Amino acid sequence: MTSTIRIQAHLIGDVIEVQALIKHPMDSGFAKDGDGKLIPAHYIETLSFSHDGKVVFSADWGPMVARQPYVKFSFKGGKAGDTVTAQWTDNKHTVDSTKTQIKAD
Protein backbone atom coordinates (compact mmCIF):
# COMPACT_ATOMS: atom_id res chain seq x y z
CA MET A 1 0.00 0.00 0.00
CA THR A 2 1.25 3.47 -0.84
CA SER A 3 1.53 5.88 2.05
CA THR A 4 -0.81 8.86 2.29
CA ILE A 5 2.16 10.95 3.49
CA ARG A 6 4.53 12.72 1.11
CA ILE A 7 7.57 13.90 3.03
CA GLN A 8 10.81 15.71 2.27
CA ALA A 9 13.68 16.58 4.59
CA HIS A 10 16.52 18.90 3.61
CA LEU A 11 19.69 19.93 5.41
CA ILE A 12 20.01 23.72 5.19
CA GLY A 13 23.08 24.88 7.07
CA ASP A 14 22.80 23.09 10.42
CA VAL A 15 18.98 22.86 10.36
CA ILE A 16 16.80 20.10 8.96
CA GLU A 17 13.69 21.47 7.25
CA VAL A 18 10.85 18.96 6.96
CA GLN A 19 7.77 19.35 4.77
CA ALA A 20 4.90 16.88 4.60
CA LEU A 21 1.62 16.71 2.74
CA ILE A 22 -0.94 14.22 4.02
CA LYS A 23 -3.79 12.89 1.90
CA HIS A 24 -6.69 12.58 4.35
CA PRO A 25 -10.32 13.77 4.19
CA MET A 26 -10.24 15.38 7.67
CA ASP A 27 -14.06 15.26 7.85
CA SER A 28 -15.31 17.11 10.92
CA GLY A 29 -18.61 15.29 11.29
CA PHE A 30 -20.49 18.59 10.83
CA ALA A 31 -20.59 18.75 7.00
CA LYS A 32 -23.44 17.29 4.97
CA ASP A 33 -23.38 15.33 1.73
CA GLY A 34 -25.49 16.08 -1.36
CA ASP A 35 -28.53 14.39 0.24
CA GLY A 36 -28.30 16.49 3.39
CA LYS A 37 -26.96 13.64 5.55
CA LEU A 38 -24.07 14.29 7.93
CA ILE A 39 -20.71 12.97 6.72
CA PRO A 40 -19.25 10.91 9.60
CA ALA A 41 -16.22 12.34 11.36
CA HIS A 42 -12.91 11.04 10.00
CA TYR A 43 -9.82 12.99 11.00
CA ILE A 44 -6.22 12.59 12.14
CA GLU A 45 -5.85 12.65 15.92
CA THR A 46 -2.10 12.29 16.39
CA LEU A 47 0.81 13.13 14.12
CA SER A 48 4.49 12.67 14.91
CA PHE A 49 7.85 12.93 13.21
CA SER A 50 10.95 11.26 14.56
CA HIS A 51 14.66 11.35 13.80
CA ASP A 52 16.83 8.43 14.95
CA GLY A 53 14.00 7.23 17.21
CA LYS A 54 13.53 10.60 18.93
CA VAL A 55 10.32 12.58 18.37
CA VAL A 56 11.20 15.98 16.88
CA PHE A 57 7.63 17.18 16.20
CA SER A 58 4.23 16.01 17.40
CA ALA A 59 0.69 17.32 17.19
CA ASP A 60 -2.69 16.36 18.61
CA TRP A 61 -5.28 17.27 16.00
CA GLY A 62 -9.05 17.35 15.89
CA PRO A 63 -11.85 17.74 13.39
CA MET A 64 -11.10 21.38 12.56
CA VAL A 65 -7.83 20.78 10.68
CA ALA A 66 -8.18 21.29 6.92
CA ARG A 67 -8.43 18.50 4.37
CA GLN A 68 -5.08 17.32 2.92
CA PRO A 69 -3.03 18.96 5.70
CA TYR A 70 0.43 20.40 5.03
CA VAL A 71 3.06 20.55 7.78
CA LYS A 72 6.41 22.34 7.77
CA PHE A 73 8.89 22.52 10.65
CA SER A 74 12.60 22.41 11.33
CA PHE A 75 14.92 20.88 13.88
CA LYS A 76 18.64 20.66 14.63
CA GLY A 77 20.83 17.64 15.14
CA GLY A 78 20.46 15.72 11.89
CA LYS A 79 22.76 15.14 8.96
CA ALA A 80 22.42 14.19 5.32
CA GLY A 81 21.51 10.51 4.97
CA ASP A 82 19.73 10.27 8.34
CA THR A 83 16.13 9.05 8.36
CA VAL A 84 13.04 11.05 9.32
CA THR A 85 9.86 9.05 9.98
CA ALA A 86 6.30 10.43 9.92
CA GLN A 87 3.28 8.68 11.43
CA TRP A 88 -0.37 9.53 12.01
CA THR A 89 -3.33 7.81 13.67
CA ASP A 90 -6.92 8.85 12.98
CA ASN A 91 -10.18 8.59 14.90
CA LYS A 92 -10.99 5.31 13.11
CA HIS A 93 -7.73 3.83 14.45
CA THR A 94 -6.12 3.77 11.02
CA VAL A 95 -2.36 4.28 11.14
CA ASP A 96 -0.03 5.33 8.35
CA SER A 97 3.69 6.00 8.34
CA THR A 98 6.52 6.62 5.95
CA LYS A 99 10.13 7.68 6.07
CA THR A 100 12.61 9.67 4.04
CA GLN A 101 16.29 10.35 4.08
CA ILE A 102 17.61 13.83 4.77
CA LYS A 103 19.08 15.36 1.62
CA ALA A 104 21.81 18.00 1.55
CA ASP A 105 20.94 21.14 -0.42
N, C-alpha and C positions, 0 to 999 in steps of 0.2 A: 504494500500500500504506500502511496506517495504521501509525504507529510503535508499538512495544511500550513506549515510554517516555512516561509522563505527568509533566510537569515544570511547576513554578511557581517564580517568582522574585519576591521582594518586597523593596522598599527600606524598611527600618525604621531610622530615624535615618540613620546613615552606613554601615550594614551591609546587604549583600544577603543575604537568607536564601533558600536554594534547597532545594526538596523535590522528590524524584522517586520514582516508583513504576514498577518495571520488570516487565512481564509476561514471565516466562521460567521454564521448568520447573526449572532448576538441579539436574538429576539428577546424583547423585554417581557413579553406576556401581556402587554397592554395594547398592541397593534391588532388590527382586524384584517382578515383576508377579504377577497372580493365578495364573499357571501355575507359579510358582516360578523363572522365568527372570530373569536379571539384566537390569535396564533399563540400556541403554547410557548412559555418561556424556554429559551435555549441559549445560554450564555456562558462564557468562560468565567470561572470563579477564581482560579489561581494561575499565575504565570510566573515562571522563574527562569533565570539564566545562570549558568554556572561555568566557572573556569577552573580546570584542574580539581573538580569536586567541591569547590567553594562557591556558594551562591554570591553572585555579584550584583544581581538585581532581582527583586521580586515584587509582585503586585497582587493584591486581593481585589478582584473586579466584581461588578454586579451587572444588573440588566441595563444600566444606562450608558455603557460603553458602546461606541459606534460599531456598526457592521464592518467587517474586514479591518480590524484594528492594526495600526502601525505604531511601532515602538522604536525609539532611538535613545540610547544612553551611552555613557562612556565609563571606563574604569582604568585603573593603573595596575601594573604588575604582570602583564602578559607579554608574550613575544611572538614574532612570526612563527607559524607552524603549530602553535598551541591550539587546543580545541575549546570551543565555546558551545555549550549545549543549551537548548531552549526546550521548555516543557510547559504544557498547560493541561488543566483539568476543568471540565465544564460541569454544569449542574445536572447533567445526565450521566455523570461519572465516566465520560469518555476522556481518554488521555491521548495526547499526541506529543511527540518530541522529535527533535532533529538536532544535528550538530554541524558545525563548520570549522574550518581551520582559519586562524588569523592570517591575513595576508599583509605583507609589507607594501606600503604605497610609496 
